[in-house]
């Protein structure tokens, strides 16, 4: 079915593309926040750099910009409820999204999910603000491999990938 080349058409097309689920975390104290994304990916492995696209109107982008750090927490099936919290479902905001999980920190100071499938800790190297989003490039400063499967999001649903 042909669709208009507009926001709704693009969203409909992208729903068919499965994406790995990550929780982007940033901040400290009352400024803790984060978001569930499928937009986190490696920009480069040499040098190690990550890329994530964050909505400029979200609560996450200003905190990433202010603190200069973020962590890409790659989540598994056991984190579906947490992923929903960080996606804004249930109305939780800021530090309340962190409840019910164990958190630590690595080199950048960004929160790291203790039992994530993997966590990639980054310092902001560059941010490019375009249209509705900021394209954030992170210099990888720490990595934790937890193991297990990861979570995929497609057509508005989560799917568990065993590891």
N, C-alpha and C positions, 0 to 999 in steps of 0.2 A: 504494500500500500504506500503510495507516495504521500509525503507529508510536506508542509511548508518548512522552509529553512529558517525557522524561528526557535525560540527557547523551548517551547513545548515539543516541537519536532525533534530537536537535539536530545532532550531528556528521554523521549520515547526510544530513540535509536540507542542511546547509551545504556538503557535498562537491559538490553540484550547482551551487553558485554559484562561478563563476570569479572569482578575485581577483588583482590585480596583486601581484607578488612584490617585496618590499623587504627589504633587510638593515638592521636597526637596529643601530647601533654606538654604543659609549660607553666611557669610561674612558681610562686612561693606563697605561703600563708593564705591570706584572704584573696590573693590574686591568682590562686590556682585555678586553672581552667583546662579545657581540652575539647577535642572533637573526634568523632568517628569519621574516617575517610576511606575511600578507595583510590585516592589520588597520590599515595606515597609510592615512590619508586626510586631506584638508583639512577642517578644522573651519570655517575662515573665510578668505576672501582679503582682506578689509578689516575688521580688521587681519589680516595674514598669520599664521595659526595652523594647526598640524598636530595631529592626534590619532592616538595609537597605543595599542593595548591590549596590555599585557604581563602574562604570568603572574607572579603574585607569588612563586611558588616557583622561578622560573627564575633563572639566574645574572645575567641582564640587568637585571631590575628594581632590585635593590639598588645596582648600579653607576650606573644612570641617576639614581636617587634621591641617591646620594652625590655624584656629580660635577655634577648639575644640567644635564646636556646629553645630546643624542642627535642622530644624523644618520639621516635616512631616505634610504638609498641605493637608488634604483630601478634594478633590474638587468635585463640583457638575456640573450639565449640563451647568450652566451659565458660567463655567470656561473653556469650551472646547477650545476657542481661546487662552487663557492664557496657558493651558496645551500644546498646539501646540508650542507656543513661547518657553516654557521651554524644549520642546523636540527638539528644534533646527530648527523647520520648520519656514521658512521665514527669516532665517539667523541672527536673533537677538542674541546678545551675552551679557553676564555679566549684568550690571545694566539696559540695554535696555529691557531685558526680563520682568522687573518689571513694565514697563509703562502700564497704563490703569487699574490699580488695586490699592486698598488702602491697605497699609501695616502698621504693628505695630510691637512691640517686646514684649516678655515676659521675663522670668528669664534668659535664656542663652544669649540673645542678637541676636539670629538668627531672620531673618525676618518672620513675621507671616501674612498670608493672612487674612485681616479683616473679610471677609464674607465667609471663608472656612466652609464646613460642620463640620469640626473639625480640630483642630491643636494640634499637640503633640510636644512640645518644648523639646529638648534633649541636653545634654552635652555628648561628646564622652567619653565613658568609656573604650572602647577597639576597635581596628581595626585589622583585620586579612587580610593580603594581600595574595591572592592566585590567581594564573594565571592572568586573565585579570581584575579581580575585587578586591575591598576591601569590606569585610564584616564588616560593622560598627555597633557596639552595642552602643546604646545611653541610658544614665540614664535619665529618664523622670523627668523634673524639672518644667514643666508647661503644663496645658491642657486648651484649650478653646473649648467649644461645641457651634457651630453656628446653627446647625440644617439643615434641608432640606435633599434632596437626595444626592447620591454620583454618581460618574461616573465610568463606567466599560469599560475596553479595551479588545477586543477580535477580532481575525482575521483582525487586522489592522483598526478597527473601534471603535468608542466610542458608548456606550449605557448608557442612563440615568436610574438610579434606583430611584424611588420616595421614599420619606421618611416619 
